[in-house]
Structures are given as structure tokens and as C-alpha cells.
Amino acid sequence: MSNEDTVRIMRAISVEYYHAIPSELELLTVTPEQNAIFQYLSAVDPHRFQEFVADVLVLTEGHRLVDVTGGPGDEKQDILTEAPGGYRQLTQCKHTVNYAAKSSGDELDLMFGAAFRKDCKVALYVTNGDLTPQAKRYINDREYLRGSSANPETVPRMEYWTGRQIWERIANNSQILNKWFSGAAQVHGLRSVSVHLISTEMPDRVVRECDPESVKFAFKALETSFTLTVERWFSSRHDVPGTAQQLPLGAPIPALKAQISESSGSGPFNLDAGVTSVGSAALASLGSTSGWFHQFVSAPSSVFAVHDLRRPIMCEVGNARWLVKVGDEIEDEFTWSFDPGAGFSRGDEGDLSWTHDATGAEWNVVVNQPIGPDEAYGIRLLQQQLIRSASKHKFWRLSSTQRNMDLLQALATREGMILQQGDEHLLLALSMPDGAPAAARLEAYCTRNDVPYEVLNDDEVQKVISHIEELPQSDSKMVSQVRELESPVDLTDRLVSLHVMARFAGKLPPLIKLLTYKWEYEARWGFDALNGEDRLTLGSEEILGRLFDTQTLRGSEMLDIGLSEKGEVLLYLRRRVTSTARASAIASELLGELQRIQEDMNSLTEL
């Protein structure tokens, strides 16, 4: 196949679906999580639930058990206790196999009467599920006294516990947790954990071997309360994506095996501090480099004795983490690479996005990452999906020039596709009838400006589709979502942006004046919009597209200007980061730069 026939997708959007699946670590925790407790209580026998509630009353509320009997209705039990204040309390247990279910509390009247007959001051209704709003109102508003002439002080007071109130009472009670939830992996008295560490010199991704003695020396200098045991070990690049790419997939790479311990008399074991200390010590032992060092610390694990199995097992008790050493500074990799620092708040934790509290400016980071074999296959499947959808599109063909590419970028709808055909032509594919307005603008522009174009017939469309490449056209990709991040992050290949919606007091200048300001600004950062020419003639359709073009990369710093129907101006500032600078330092610089641009824009407005 000749190069003239090759068709490459330049821009398109595909659809993906995601399903959240909890990790094994989320299902196995150091202290039982609330939902794990709810699930366990739903599965126990109703009589066991009654025993559990009795234990909660005795061990958390300080009651003395008087009697346990069957209560009215199915799966309800009565517990009679004496409270610390000396009064009697009747507790009725309502067990459900569905902890999300809401009990209507139909038997509350019967329970109130039973408490009255047994001379109880409190009647407590306990369910491992929840109550309907009506049942809660019946208790909270004391509707059970409606129509009664009795003195409220002489009749039982009704209360209720739902699953949430049960959790609040037992969450920090070791006696209850040990007795009832020993199978939920709770651990009291954690004293040591083990981790594996892999050190990489960046940006060349060369694995560096740490000397155990140097690591211990650096760890001692930290003056922590922990004790460190460390020895040489090995791992594979399965553990650190992107590291040691030239090695066979299963080839061993140097690692350290470390055990962090703390004496039992030193208080609760600070897992984060211990793991961070050993990672920092390993990085400190490596000396200096012209780039930076990356440290992978595996998920910490510890040995627990499972009495029912009569043998010890190894379990993870935390998450893996990544550290970087830039110069003499050691920091969490995510914080160094992406976090803009104080004054910014993070919204959706799935995106690399923060908002500046004072100005409302939004900070975003995109990072370049290698594409692995598995991902290349996934991209091929997405390309096949796009090719199938393209068979239903209408195609326009223009000559391949930068001006035409800019035009197509401005005209393409969300569902549209831009393709490169050989070296000579660009293609715009639009889904009809949704793409009809964009198609009309394209043809009108080309007619007014004598730009040749042609509309492909069905046979030509099928020929184009049959020649679209299905493999990735690059060995790397730009990533903006946390779920796609792979460590190590290339600090010298980030694209950061800061944008804000601004409103100016005066009338905005003509669009061509705004475009001139943008081009003059970008010229200071290495981009020549005129491509060496003295002048450039633009159609009116092109100006808005040139003003706000966040799809292309131009120079080292880019400014885009968007206009809204409300008279607001979107100032969108982007910078290519080729240094190892901390994200917070870059964000501070861009904030100052964005403020200067706003001042310039304000001076351009016509009062």
C-alpha cells in the first residue's frame, strides 16, 4: 500500500464504559469498615443478632443483663436490662437480611405496651437495617403518647438504633470487634510491616541498586522511633510499569526488602510515617543525578495469626506509593508532579484538576506517558470502533495545509472526525444530520475564499475507510485522568494549564485586535503564527477558531481566548513543562502571568 493511500485518524472521540470494582485491599481492611459490619450482621441468625445487641448494651452502654425472651412477631427478640442509672430498659431486636431495608415499625405500639407492663423507663427498638421516616417520626415526636392523659414522665420513653447507630457505638470498642468480627481482619497491636523498594534514575528509566548499609545510615539520620531491617532483594518490571523497558518481561531487577518495626510501648503504629521514612532513606542514599530519582514502595504487608486456620498469613495493610527526589527534596510523586499547593481545592479526584479558591481559576495537568503493548491493543479496538462509525459519515476532502487544519479544528463537531490522507490531503467526516451546520459553514467558507474542496462519493468513502490505520501512530499518549496514570511520571513532559472566566467593565475590542494580542503574546514563547510571512488573510470563520484553539500545541506557552454569549471572556493559559519544577511553583508563576494578561485585556477594552 502506497503512502498516498494511507489514512490516519487525526482527531476523533470514542465512547468508553467504566465499572468500579473494589480492590482486594478495599475488601480486607485493618479495622472492619462500616459496610463490612452491616453485611456481617445481615448474615447472622436472628438469635445471634439478639446476643450481639445484648453484648453492645452491656459492653458499650454499661447495662446489666436481667432477662432475654422472645418478643412479638417473627425474628424479634426482647432484652430486659438495668441501665447504669438504675432504671429498667426493654430492648426489642428486629433482624433483617437486607441491611438497606427500612422497617415500618408496625410493632412499636406493642413494644410500648410491653415496656409499660414491665415497669421500664426506656423502650429501645434495634434493627440492623433502617426505619421508615414515619416510624422515626412516631418515636422522635412521641406520637405514641397521642391521646393519652398519662404524665409523660411516668410512661416509657421510646428510642431506636439503626445500623448506623450500632456502628457508632462499636467502631472503637475492641471487645466487641474482637468477639464478633474476628473474621473481618481487624488487627490490634500492629508492630511491623514489610515493603519492597525499587529505585529508578529518571528520565532514562535506569534501575539503580541501593546499598543496604547506606540506606540504614540515611534512615538513622531521620531520627524516627522506628527500627529498620533491610537487605538486597529482587523484583520485576511487572511491579513498576515503564521501568527497565529493555529487559525481558520477567527479568529480575534490583530491589530492597525492608522491615519497619516499632516497640509496643511507643503508642499506635504510624504506618504512613514508617513507610515514608524508609522510602526517603533509600532515595537519600542514592546521591545526586542530573535528572531525578523515582522510588516505588510496594504495598506494606504484615503477618497475622488466624486462630481458626491455626497458621499465620501475610496480608497487605496499606497501598503502594511512589516518591521522587529532585535535587535534595524528597516528596510524594503525585504531589510534586500535579498538586498546585496552598490556595487550591481539588474537586473530582478522578481528574488532575484543582480550583483556585480566590479567583476561581482552574488548574489542570496533562502528562505524556508511554503506550504499552496491552494499551496499544486497546487503542486498536477503539480505532476499529471509530472506523465502523465512520462508514455512516459524510466526507469532505481539502489539501493538507496548516490553515486548512486550523479551519477543520474550528468547524469539527464533537462527533466529527479529522483524518490525514497521505501527505496531500485532509479529510473531515461528519455525522449527518447533526453535522449539517458545520458542513454548511465549511462549504460557505471555501466558496468565499476560493479554497478547493470535494465531497466524497460512497465508493471513495469506502476506499478511505479501508485504508485507515488501526495501530497507534505514536508510542506515547497524553493523560489527564488519575485512573490512566502510570508511575514513574515524566516530570519533563507535562502540559499544565490555568484558565479563568473574566468579565471586563468596558466594551471588548474587535476580534482581530484580540487575535493580534494573542499572537504577539505567543511570539514571545517561540510561536510564529504567520509562518515567516509578513501578513495573513483570514476569513471571519477562522478568527474565532484561531482565538480559541486548545487542540494544538504552539511554542512553549499558549494563550487562548474564548467569548461567551454573556459577554464573559475565557482566558486559557497553557505551558509546556520541560523541567523538573514542582507543580506548586509552576502554578504560582502562571497565576501571576494570568493576572498580567487580565490587566492587559482590561486596557484593551473600550470604555
HUGISUL-V524868 format. One record per residue. RES is the residue in three letters. D_LAST is the distance of its C-alpha to the last C-alpha in whole Angstrom. Layout:
BEGIN
res | d_last
RES | D_LAST
RES | D_LAST
END
This chain:
BEGIN
res | d_last
MET | 61
SER | 59
ASN | 56
GLU | 55
ASP | 55
THR | 54
VAL | 51
ARG | 49
ILE | 46
MET | 43
ARG | 41
ALA | 42
ILE | 42
SER | 46
VAL | 47
GLU | 48
TYR | 50
TYR | 51
HIS | 53
ALA | 53
ILE | 57
PRO | 58
SER | 59
GLU | 63
LEU | 61
GLU | 59
LEU | 62
LEU | 64
THR | 63
VAL | 64
THR | 64
PRO | 64
GLU | 61
GLN | 61
ASN | 61
ALA | 64
ILE | 66
PHE | 65
GLN | 66
TYR | 69
LEU | 70
SER | 70
ALA | 72
VAL | 75
ASP | 78
PRO | 77
HIS | 80
ARG | 79
PHE | 75
GLN | 77
GLU | 79
PHE | 75
VAL | 74
ALA | 77
ASP | 76
VAL | 73
LEU | 74
VAL | 77
LEU | 75
THR | 71
GLU | 72
GLY | 75
HIS | 77
ARG | 81
LEU | 82
VAL | 85
ASP | 85
VAL | 84
THR | 85
GLY | 84
GLY | 81
PRO | 81
GLY | 80
ASP | 79
GLU | 78
LYS | 77
GLN | 79
ASP | 80
ILE | 80
LEU | 81
THR | 80
GLU | 80
ALA | 77
PRO | 77
GLY | 77
GLY | 80
TYR | 79
ARG | 80
GLN | 77
LEU | 78
THR | 75
GLN | 75
CYS | 74
LYS | 73
HIS | 72
THR | 70
VAL | 70
ASN | 67
TYR | 65
ALA | 62
ALA | 64
LYS | 63
SER | 66
SER | 67
GLY | 69
ASP | 72
GLU | 74
LEU | 72
ASP | 75
LEU | 78
MET | 76
PHE | 76
GLY | 79
ALA | 81
ALA | 79
PHE | 80
ARG | 84
LYS | 84
ASP | 83
CYS | 79
LYS | 76
VAL | 74
ALA | 74
LEU | 71
TYR | 70
VAL | 70
THR | 68
ASN | 67
GLY | 65
ASP | 63
LEU | 63
THR | 61
PRO | 59
GLN | 62
ALA | 64
LYS | 62
ARG | 61
TYR | 65
ILE | 65
ASN | 62
ASP | 62
ARG | 66
GLU | 67
TYR | 70
LEU | 71
ARG | 70
GLY | 73
SER | 75
SER | 77
ALA | 77
ASN | 76
PRO | 73
GLU | 74
THR | 77
VAL | 76
PRO | 75
ARG | 71
MET | 70
GLU | 67
TYR | 66
TRP | 66
THR | 64
GLY | 64
ARG | 61
GLN | 62
ILE | 65
TRP | 63
GLU | 62
ARG | 65
ILE | 67
ALA | 64
ASN | 65
ASN | 69
SER | 71
GLN | 74
ILE | 72
LEU | 71
ASN | 74
LYS | 76
TRP | 74
PHE | 72
SER | 74
GLY | 73
ALA | 69
ALA | 69
GLN | 68
VAL | 69
HIS | 70
GLY | 71
LEU | 69
ARG | 70
SER | 69
VAL | 67
SER | 68
VAL | 65
HIS | 65
LEU | 62
ILE | 61
SER | 60
THR | 58
GLU | 56
MET | 53
PRO | 51
ASP | 55
ARG | 56
VAL | 59
VAL | 61
ARG | 62
GLU | 66
CYS | 65
ASP | 68
PRO | 70
GLU | 71
SER | 67
VAL | 66
LYS | 68
PHE | 67
ALA | 64
PHE | 64
LYS | 66
ALA | 64
LEU | 61
GLU | 64
THR | 63
SER | 66
PHE | 67
THR | 69
LEU | 69
THR | 71
VAL | 70
GLU | 72
ARG | 71
TRP | 71
PHE | 70
SER | 67
SER | 66
ARG | 62
HIS | 63
ASP | 61
VAL | 58
PRO | 57
GLY | 56
THR | 58
ALA | 61
GLN | 60
GLN | 63
LEU | 66
PRO | 67
LEU | 66
GLY | 69
ALA | 69
PRO | 69
ILE | 67
PRO | 67
ALA | 66
LEU | 67
LYS | 69
ALA | 68
GLN | 69
ILE | 67
SER | 69
GLU | 69
SER | 72
SER | 73
GLY | 72
SER | 69
GLY | 67
PRO | 65
PHE | 65
ASN | 61
LEU | 61
ASP | 57
ALA | 58
GLY | 61
VAL | 60
THR | 57
SER | 59
VAL | 62
GLY | 59
SER | 57
ALA | 61
ALA | 61
LEU | 58
ALA | 59
SER | 62
LEU | 61
GLY | 59
SER | 57
THR | 55
SER | 52
GLY | 51
TRP | 51
PHE | 54
HIS | 54
GLN | 56
PHE | 57
VAL | 59
SER | 61
ALA | 61
PRO | 63
SER | 67
SER | 70
VAL | 73
PHE | 74
ALA | 77
VAL | 78
HIS | 81
ASP | 81
LEU | 81
ARG | 83
ARG | 81
PRO | 78
ILE | 75
MET | 72
CYS | 69
GLU | 65
VAL | 63
GLY | 60
ASN | 57
ALA | 57
ARG | 55
TRP | 53
LEU | 52
VAL | 51
LYS | 52
VAL | 49
GLY | 50
ASP | 52
GLU | 50
ILE | 51
GLU | 49
ASP | 49
GLU | 48
PHE | 45
THR | 44
TRP | 44
SER | 42
PHE | 40
ASP | 39
PRO | 36
GLY | 37
ALA | 36
GLY | 33
PHE | 33
SER | 35
ARG | 37
GLY | 37
ASP | 39
GLU | 42
GLY | 43
ASP | 40
LEU | 39
SER | 35
TRP | 34
THR | 31
HIS | 29
ASP | 30
ALA | 27
THR | 24
GLY | 25
ALA | 25
GLU | 29
TRP | 31
ASN | 34
VAL | 36
VAL | 38
VAL | 42
ASN | 44
GLN | 47
PRO | 51
ILE | 52
GLY | 56
PRO | 58
ASP | 58
GLU | 54
ALA | 55
TYR | 57
GLY | 55
ILE | 52
ARG | 55
LEU | 55
LEU | 51
GLN | 51
GLN | 54
GLN | 52
LEU | 49
ILE | 52
ARG | 54
SER | 50
ALA | 49
SER | 52
LYS | 51
HIS | 47
LYS | 47
PHE | 46
TRP | 44
ARG | 45
LEU | 43
SER | 43
SER | 43
THR | 40
GLN | 37
ARG | 34
ASN | 36
MET | 36
ASP | 33
LEU | 33
LEU | 35
GLN | 34
ALA | 31
LEU | 33
ALA | 36
THR | 36
ARG | 37
GLU | 41
GLY | 40
MET | 42
ILE | 41
LEU | 45
GLN | 46
GLN | 49
GLY | 51
ASP | 49
GLU | 48
HIS | 46
LEU | 43
LEU | 44
LEU | 42
ALA | 44
LEU | 42
SER | 44
MET | 44
PRO | 43
ASP | 40
GLY | 39
ALA | 39
PRO | 35
ALA | 35
ALA | 38
ALA | 37
ARG | 33
LEU | 36
GLU | 38
ALA | 35
TYR | 33
CYS | 37
THR | 38
ARG | 34
ASN | 35
ASP | 38
VAL | 39
PRO | 42
TYR | 43
GLU | 46
VAL | 47
LEU | 50
ASN | 53
ASP | 55
ASP | 57
GLU | 55
VAL | 53
GLN | 56
LYS | 57
VAL | 53
ILE | 54
SER | 57
HIS | 56
ILE | 53
GLU | 54
GLU | 55
LEU | 55
PRO | 52
GLN | 50
SER | 49
ASP | 51
SER | 48
LYS | 46
MET | 42
VAL | 43
SER | 40
GLN | 42
VAL | 45
ARG | 48
GLU | 48
LEU | 48
GLU | 51
SER | 51
PRO | 51
VAL | 48
ASP | 47
LEU | 44
THR | 43
ASP | 42
ARG | 40
LEU | 36
VAL | 34
SER | 30
LEU | 28
HIS | 25
VAL | 22
MET | 20
ALA | 16
ARG | 13
PHE | 10
ALA | 7
GLY | 4
LYS | 6
LEU | 9
PRO | 10
PRO | 14
LEU | 16
ILE | 18
LYS | 16
LEU | 16
LEU | 20
THR | 20
TYR | 18
LYS | 21
TRP | 24
GLU | 23
TYR | 23
GLU | 26
ALA | 28
ARG | 28
TRP | 30
GLY | 33
PHE | 31
ASP | 31
ALA | 29
LEU | 31
ASN | 34
GLY | 35
GLU | 34
ASP | 32
ARG | 30
LEU | 29
THR | 29
LEU | 28
GLY | 28
SER | 25
GLU | 27
GLU | 27
ILE | 24
LEU | 23
GLY | 26
ARG | 26
LEU | 22
PHE | 24
ASP | 28
THR | 30
GLN | 33
THR | 34
LEU | 34
ARG | 32
GLY | 33
SER | 33
GLU | 30
MET | 28
LEU | 24
ASP | 23
ILE | 20
GLY | 21
LEU | 18
SER | 19
GLU | 19
LYS | 18
GLY | 14
GLU | 16
VAL | 16
LEU | 20
LEU | 20
TYR | 24
LEU | 26
ARG | 29
ARG | 32
ARG | 35
VAL | 38
THR | 41
SER | 42
THR | 44
ALA | 41
ARG | 41
ALA | 38
SER | 37
ALA | 36
ILE | 34
ALA | 32
SER | 31
GLU | 30
LEU | 28
LEU | 26
GLY | 25
GLU | 24
LEU | 22
GLN | 20
ARG | 19
ILE | 18
GLN | 16
GLU | 14
ASP | 14
MET | 12
ASN | 10
SER | 9
LEU | 9
THR | 6
GLU | 4
LEU | 0
END
